[in-house]
Amino acid sequence: MIQIKQTEKGQEVLRVLFNVYYTESFKFVLEGLEND
């Protein structure tokens, strides 16, 4: 397996992934509220 080193680039990748994940989840919640 490839080990992900704790580098600035690695941290940036994780940050982007989490931002996308939470943004999509937030959109999903908003759409659910609007549909009620």
PDBQT receptor file of N, H, CA, C and O in Angstrom, charges set to zero:
ATOM      1  N   MET A   1       0.838  -1.205   0.000  1.00  0.00    +0.000 N 
ATOM      2  CA  MET A   1       0.000   0.000   0.000  1.00  0.00    +0.000 C 
ATOM      3  C   MET A   1       0.873   1.256   0.000  1.00  0.00    +0.000 C 
ATOM      4  O   MET A   1       2.004   1.254   0.487  1.00  0.00    +0.000 OA
ATOM      5  N   ILE A   2       0.318   2.311  -0.554  1.00  0.00    +0.000 N 
ATOM      6  H   ILE A   2      -0.601   2.313  -0.950  1.00  0.00    +0.000 HD
ATOM      7  CA  ILE A   2       1.062   3.577  -0.590  1.00  0.00    +0.000 C 
ATOM      8  C   ILE A   2       0.755   4.368   0.678  1.00  0.00    +0.000 C 
ATOM      9  O   ILE A   2      -0.403   4.646   0.987  1.00  0.00    +0.000 OA
ATOM     10  N   GLN A   3       1.799   4.720   1.396  1.00  0.00    +0.000 N 
ATOM     11  H   GLN A   3       2.740   4.494   1.144  1.00  0.00    +0.000 HD
ATOM     12  CA  GLN A   3       1.598   5.509   2.608  1.00  0.00    +0.000 C 
ATOM     13  C   GLN A   3       1.481   6.981   2.263  1.00  0.00    +0.000 C 
ATOM     14  O   GLN A   3       2.294   7.522   1.514  1.00  0.00    +0.000 OA
ATOM     15  N   ILE A   4       0.458   7.626   2.817  1.00  0.00    +0.000 N 
ATOM     16  H   ILE A   4      -0.203   7.186   3.425  1.00  0.00    +0.000 HD
ATOM     17  CA  ILE A   4       0.300   9.064   2.581  1.00  0.00    +0.000 C 
ATOM     18  C   ILE A   4       1.109   9.818   3.631  1.00  0.00    +0.000 C 
ATOM     19  O   ILE A   4       0.795   9.784   4.821  1.00  0.00    +0.000 OA
ATOM     20  N   LYS A   5       2.142  10.489   3.176  1.00  0.00    +0.000 N 
ATOM     21  H   LYS A   5       2.398  10.517   2.210  1.00  0.00    +0.000 HD
ATOM     22  CA  LYS A   5       2.981  11.232   4.107  1.00  0.00    +0.000 C 
ATOM     23  C   LYS A   5       2.250  12.496   4.563  1.00  0.00    +0.000 C 
ATOM     24  O   LYS A   5       1.503  13.110   3.801  1.00  0.00    +0.000 OA
ATOM     25  N   GLN A   6       2.483  12.868   5.819  1.00  0.00    +0.000 N 
ATOM     26  H   GLN A   6       3.090  12.370   6.437  1.00  0.00    +0.000 HD
ATOM     27  CA  GLN A   6       1.850  14.074   6.349  1.00  0.00    +0.000 C 
ATOM     28  C   GLN A   6       2.592  15.302   5.824  1.00  0.00    +0.000 C 
ATOM     29  O   GLN A   6       3.346  15.953   6.547  1.00  0.00    +0.000 OA
ATOM     30  N   THR A   7       2.357  15.596   4.546  1.00  0.00    +0.000 N 
ATOM     31  H   THR A   7       1.744  15.067   3.958  1.00  0.00    +0.000 HD
ATOM     32  CA  THR A   7       2.985  16.763   3.941  1.00  0.00    +0.000 C 
ATOM     33  C   THR A   7       1.936  17.833   3.709  1.00  0.00    +0.000 C 
ATOM     34  O   THR A   7       0.741  17.592   3.879  1.00  0.00    +0.000 OA
ATOM     35  N   GLU A   8       2.386  19.016   3.320  1.00  0.00    +0.000 N 
ATOM     36  H   GLU A   8       3.357  19.213   3.181  1.00  0.00    +0.000 HD
ATOM     37  CA  GLU A   8       1.433  20.096   3.058  1.00  0.00    +0.000 C 
ATOM     38  C   GLU A   8       0.489  19.706   1.930  1.00  0.00    +0.000 C 
ATOM     39  O   GLU A   8      -0.700  20.021   1.968  1.00  0.00    +0.000 OA
ATOM     40  N   LYS A   9       1.028  19.016   0.921  1.00  0.00    +0.000 N 
ATOM     41  H   LYS A   9       1.994  18.760   0.890  1.00  0.00    +0.000 HD
ATOM     42  CA  LYS A   9       0.192  18.598  -0.207  1.00  0.00    +0.000 C 
ATOM     43  C   LYS A   9      -0.842  17.585   0.258  1.00  0.00    +0.000 C 
ATOM     44  O   LYS A   9      -2.005  17.650  -0.140  1.00  0.00    +0.000 OA
ATOM     45  N   GLY A  10      -0.418  16.649   1.102  1.00  0.00    +0.000 N 
ATOM     46  H   GLY A  10       0.527  16.596   1.425  1.00  0.00    +0.000 HD
ATOM     47  CA  GLY A  10      -1.340  15.640   1.617  1.00  0.00    +0.000 C 
ATOM     48  C   GLY A  10      -2.447  16.281   2.431  1.00  0.00    +0.000 C 
ATOM     49  O   GLY A  10      -3.615  15.915   2.303  1.00  0.00    +0.000 OA
ATOM     50  N   GLN A  11      -2.074  17.241   3.274  1.00  0.00    +0.000 N 
ATOM     51  H   GLN A  11      -1.125  17.538   3.378  1.00  0.00    +0.000 HD
ATOM     52  CA  GLN A  11      -3.074  17.922   4.099  1.00  0.00    +0.000 C 
ATOM     53  C   GLN A  11      -4.058  18.671   3.212  1.00  0.00    +0.000 C 
ATOM     54  O   GLN A  11      -5.257  18.690   3.490  1.00  0.00    +0.000 OA
ATOM     55  N   GLU A  12      -3.561  19.286   2.150  1.00  0.00    +0.000 N 
ATOM     56  H   GLU A  12      -2.587  19.271   1.924  1.00  0.00    +0.000 HD
ATOM     57  CA  GLU A  12      -4.422  20.051   1.237  1.00  0.00    +0.000 C 
ATOM     58  C   GLU A  12      -5.423  19.127   0.543  1.00  0.00    +0.000 C 
ATOM     59  O   GLU A  12      -6.594  19.473   0.390  1.00  0.00    +0.000 OA
ATOM     60  N   VAL A  13      -4.953  17.950   0.124  1.00  0.00    +0.000 N 
ATOM     61  H   VAL A  13      -4.001  17.669   0.248  1.00  0.00    +0.000 HD
ATOM     62  CA  VAL A  13      -5.840  16.983  -0.537  1.00  0.00    +0.000 C 
ATOM     63  C   VAL A  13      -6.957  16.563   0.410  1.00  0.00    +0.000 C 
ATOM     64  O   VAL A  13      -8.126  16.528   0.027  1.00  0.00    +0.000 OA
ATOM     65  N   LEU A  14      -6.587  16.241   1.659  1.00  0.00    +0.000 N 
ATOM     66  H   LEU A  14      -5.637  16.269   1.970  1.00  0.00    +0.000 HD
ATOM     67  CA  LEU A  14      -7.599  15.829   2.633  1.00  0.00    +0.000 C 
ATOM     68  C   LEU A  14      -8.594  16.964   2.880  1.00  0.00    +0.000 C 
ATOM     69  O   LEU A  14      -9.797  16.733   3.001  1.00  0.00    +0.000 OA
ATOM     70  N   ARG A  15      -8.077  18.187   2.954  1.00  0.00    +0.000 N 
ATOM     71  H   ARG A  15      -7.100  18.374   2.856  1.00  0.00    +0.000 HD
ATOM     72  CA  ARG A  15      -8.944  19.338   3.206  1.00  0.00    +0.000 C 
ATOM     73  C   ARG A  15      -9.964  19.497   2.075  1.00  0.00    +0.000 C 
ATOM     74  O   ARG A  15     -11.143  19.746   2.326  1.00  0.00    +0.000 OA
ATOM     75  N   VAL A  16      -9.502  19.351   0.827  1.00  0.00    +0.000 N 
ATOM     76  H   VAL A  16      -8.544  19.149   0.623  1.00  0.00    +0.000 HD
ATOM     77  CA  VAL A  16     -10.401  19.484  -0.321  1.00  0.00    +0.000 C 
ATOM     78  C   VAL A  16     -11.458  18.386  -0.302  1.00  0.00    +0.000 C 
ATOM     79  O   VAL A  16     -12.637  18.649  -0.538  1.00  0.00    +0.000 OA
ATOM     80  N   LEU A  17     -11.033  17.152  -0.019  1.00  0.00    +0.000 N 
ATOM     81  H   LEU A  17     -10.076  16.938   0.173  1.00  0.00    +0.000 HD
ATOM     82  CA  LEU A  17     -11.974  16.036   0.011  1.00  0.00    +0.000 C 
ATOM     83  C   LEU A  17     -13.048  16.261   1.067  1.00  0.00    +0.000 C 
ATOM     84  O   LEU A  17     -14.230  16.032   0.808  1.00  0.00    +0.000 OA
ATOM     85  N   PHE A  18     -12.648  16.707   2.254  1.00  0.00    +0.000 N 
ATOM     86  H   PHE A  18     -11.688  16.894   2.464  1.00  0.00    +0.000 HD
ATOM     87  CA  PHE A  18     -13.624  16.956   3.320  1.00  0.00    +0.000 C 
ATOM     88  C   PHE A  18     -14.546  18.106   2.947  1.00  0.00    +0.000 C 
ATOM     89  O   PHE A  18     -15.744  18.054   3.223  1.00  0.00    +0.000 OA
ATOM     90  N   ASN A  19     -13.995  19.150   2.317  1.00  0.00    +0.000 N 
ATOM     91  H   ASN A  19     -13.021  19.191   2.093  1.00  0.00    +0.000 HD
ATOM     92  CA  ASN A  19     -14.824  20.283   1.907  1.00  0.00    +0.000 C 
ATOM     93  C   ASN A  19     -15.898  19.836   0.924  1.00  0.00    +0.000 C 
ATOM     94  O   ASN A  19     -17.059  20.229   1.041  1.00  0.00    +0.000 OA
ATOM     95  N   VAL A  20     -15.504  19.008  -0.047  1.00  0.00    +0.000 N 
ATOM     96  H   VAL A  20     -14.562  18.689  -0.141  1.00  0.00    +0.000 HD
ATOM     97  CA  VAL A  20     -16.460  18.510  -1.041  1.00  0.00    +0.000 C 
ATOM     98  C   VAL A  20     -17.520  17.656  -0.359  1.00  0.00    +0.000 C 
ATOM     99  O   VAL A  20     -18.711  17.793  -0.638  1.00  0.00    +0.000 OA
ATOM    100  N   TYR A  21     -17.081  16.767   0.540  1.00  0.00    +0.000 N 
ATOM    101  H   TYR A  21     -16.114  16.655   0.767  1.00  0.00    +0.000 HD
ATOM    102  CA  TYR A  21     -18.003  15.864   1.228  1.00  0.00    +0.000 C 
ATOM    103  C   TYR A  21     -19.037  16.648   2.033  1.00  0.00    +0.000 C 
ATOM    104  O   TYR A  21     -20.235  16.383   1.936  1.00  0.00    +0.000 OA
ATOM    105  N   TYR A  22     -18.572  17.616   2.828  1.00  0.00    +0.000 N 
ATOM    106  H   TYR A  22     -17.598  17.832   2.907  1.00  0.00    +0.000 HD
ATOM    107  CA  TYR A  22     -19.498  18.370   3.663  1.00  0.00    +0.000 C 
ATOM    108  C   TYR A  22     -20.380  19.291   2.832  1.00  0.00    +0.000 C 
ATOM    109  O   TYR A  22     -21.546  19.500   3.167  1.00  0.00    +0.000 OA
ATOM    110  N   THR A  23     -19.833  19.847   1.747  1.00  0.00    +0.000 N 
ATOM    111  H   THR A  23     -18.886  19.677   1.475  1.00  0.00    +0.000 HD
ATOM    112  CA  THR A  23     -20.630  20.723   0.882  1.00  0.00    +0.000 C 
ATOM    113  C   THR A  23     -21.767  19.937   0.244  1.00  0.00    +0.000 C 
ATOM    114  O   THR A  23     -22.904  20.408   0.212  1.00  0.00    +0.000 OA
ATOM    115  N   GLU A  24     -21.472  18.742  -0.263  1.00  0.00    +0.000 N 
ATOM    116  H   GLU A  24     -20.549  18.359  -0.237  1.00  0.00    +0.000 HD
ATOM    117  CA  GLU A  24     -22.506  17.918  -0.879  1.00  0.00    +0.000 C 
ATOM    118  C   GLU A  24     -23.552  17.505   0.148  1.00  0.00    +0.000 C 
ATOM    119  O   GLU A  24     -24.747  17.495  -0.146  1.00  0.00    +0.000 OA
ATOM    120  N   SER A  25     -23.101  17.165   1.355  1.00  0.00    +0.000 N 
ATOM    121  H   SER A  25     -22.130  17.173   1.594  1.00  0.00    +0.000 HD
ATOM    122  CA  SER A  25     -24.033  16.771   2.409  1.00  0.00    +0.000 C 
ATOM    123  C   SER A  25     -24.930  17.939   2.775  1.00  0.00    +0.000 C 
ATOM    124  O   SER A  25     -26.129  17.763   2.993  1.00  0.00    +0.000 OA
ATOM    125  N   PHE A  26     -24.352  19.136   2.842  1.00  0.00    +0.000 N 
ATOM    126  H   PHE A  26     -23.379  19.280   2.665  1.00  0.00    +0.000 HD
ATOM    127  CA  PHE A  26     -25.106  20.334   3.198  1.00  0.00    +0.000 C 
ATOM    128  C   PHE A  26     -26.153  20.635   2.133  1.00  0.00    +0.000 C 
ATOM    129  O   PHE A  26     -27.287  20.986   2.458  1.00  0.00    +0.000 OA
ATOM    130  N   LYS A  27     -25.775  20.497   0.850  1.00  0.00    +0.000 N 
ATOM    131  H   LYS A  27     -24.854  20.211   0.585  1.00  0.00    +0.000 HD
ATOM    132  CA  LYS A  27     -26.712  20.718  -0.248  1.00  0.00    +0.000 C 
ATOM    133  C   LYS A  27     -27.861  19.729  -0.149  1.00  0.00    +0.000 C 
ATOM    134  O   LYS A  27     -29.019  20.094  -0.353  1.00  0.00    +0.000 OA
ATOM    135  N   PHE A  28     -27.545  18.475   0.164  1.00  0.00    +0.000 N 
ATOM    136  H   PHE A  28     -26.605  18.178   0.330  1.00  0.00    +0.000 HD
ATOM    137  CA  PHE A  28     -28.559  17.430   0.270  1.00  0.00    +0.000 C 
ATOM    138  C   PHE A  28     -29.566  17.779   1.361  1.00  0.00    +0.000 C 
ATOM    139  O   PHE A  28     -30.772  17.603   1.184  1.00  0.00    +0.000 OA
ATOM    140  N   VAL A  29     -29.064  18.273   2.484  1.00  0.00    +0.000 N 
ATOM    141  H   VAL A  29     -28.085  18.416   2.628  1.00  0.00    +0.000 HD
ATOM    142  CA  VAL A  29     -29.933  18.645   3.606  1.00  0.00    +0.000 C 
ATOM    143  C   VAL A  29     -30.815  19.817   3.212  1.00  0.00    +0.000 C 
ATOM    144  O   VAL A  29     -32.010  19.821   3.506  1.00  0.00    +0.000 OA
ATOM    145  N   LEU A  30     -30.233  20.816   2.547  1.00  0.00    +0.000 N 
ATOM    146  H   LEU A  30     -29.262  20.813   2.309  1.00  0.00    +0.000 HD
ATOM    147  CA  LEU A  30     -31.012  21.984   2.135  1.00  0.00    +0.000 C 
ATOM    148  C   LEU A  30     -32.108  21.585   1.158  1.00  0.00    +0.000 C 
ATOM    149  O   LEU A  30     -33.236  22.066   1.264  1.00  0.00    +0.000 OA
ATOM    150  N   GLU A  31     -31.789  20.716   0.214  1.00  0.00    +0.000 N 
ATOM    151  H   GLU A  31     -30.872  20.326   0.128  1.00  0.00    +0.000 HD
ATOM    152  CA  GLU A  31     -32.788  20.274  -0.758  1.00  0.00    +0.000 C 
ATOM    153  C   GLU A  31     -33.914  19.535  -0.055  1.00  0.00    +0.000 C 
ATOM    154  O   GLU A  31     -35.081  19.671  -0.422  1.00  0.00    +0.000 OA
ATOM    155  N   GLY A  32     -33.557  18.746   0.966  1.00  0.00    +0.000 N 
ATOM    156  H   GLY A  32     -32.609  18.636   1.264  1.00  0.00    +0.000 HD
ATOM    157  CA  GLY A  32     -34.568  18.003   1.711  1.00  0.00    +0.000 C 
ATOM    158  C   GLY A  32     -35.499  18.957   2.445  1.00  0.00    +0.000 C 
ATOM    159  O   GLY A  32     -36.707  18.725   2.507  1.00  0.00    +0.000 OA
ATOM    160  N   LEU A  33     -34.946  20.024   2.997  1.00  0.00    +0.000 N 
ATOM    161  H   LEU A  33     -33.966  20.212   2.946  1.00  0.00    +0.000 HD
ATOM    162  CA  LEU A  33     -35.770  20.988   3.724  1.00  0.00    +0.000 C 
ATOM    163  C   LEU A  33     -36.687  21.742   2.763  1.00  0.00    +0.000 C 
ATOM    164  O   LEU A  33     -37.842  22.020   3.085  1.00  0.00    +0.000 OA
ATOM    165  N   GLU A  34     -36.164  22.069   1.582  1.00  0.00    +0.000 N 
ATOM    166  H   GLU A  34     -35.226  21.843   1.320  1.00  0.00    +0.000 HD
ATOM    167  CA  GLU A  34     -36.967  22.816   0.611  1.00  0.00    +0.000 C 
ATOM    168  C   GLU A  34     -38.099  21.971   0.055  1.00  0.00    +0.000 C 
ATOM    169  O   GLU A  34     -39.144  22.501  -0.324  1.00  0.00    +0.000 OA
ATOM    170  N   ASN A  35     -37.900  20.658   0.002  1.00  0.00    +0.000 N 
ATOM    171  H   ASN A  35     -37.052  20.227   0.309  1.00  0.00    +0.000 HD
ATOM    172  CA  ASN A  35     -38.922  19.773  -0.557  1.00  0.00    +0.000 C 
ATOM    173  C   ASN A  35     -40.097  19.569   0.389  1.00  0.00    +0.000 C 
ATOM    174  O   ASN A  35     -41.164  19.137  -0.049  1.00  0.00    +0.000 OA
ATOM    175  N   ASP A  36     -39.932  19.868   1.668  1.00  0.00    +0.000 N 
ATOM    176  H   ASP A  36     -39.066  20.219   2.023  1.00  0.00    +0.000 HD
ATOM    177  CA  ASP A  36     -41.023  19.658   2.624  1.00  0.00    +0.000 C 
ATOM    178  C   ASP A  36     -42.152  20.650   2.383  1.00  0.00    +0.000 C 
ATOM    179  O   ASP A  36     -43.157  20.625   3.093  1.00  0.00    +0.000 OA
TER     180      ASP A  36
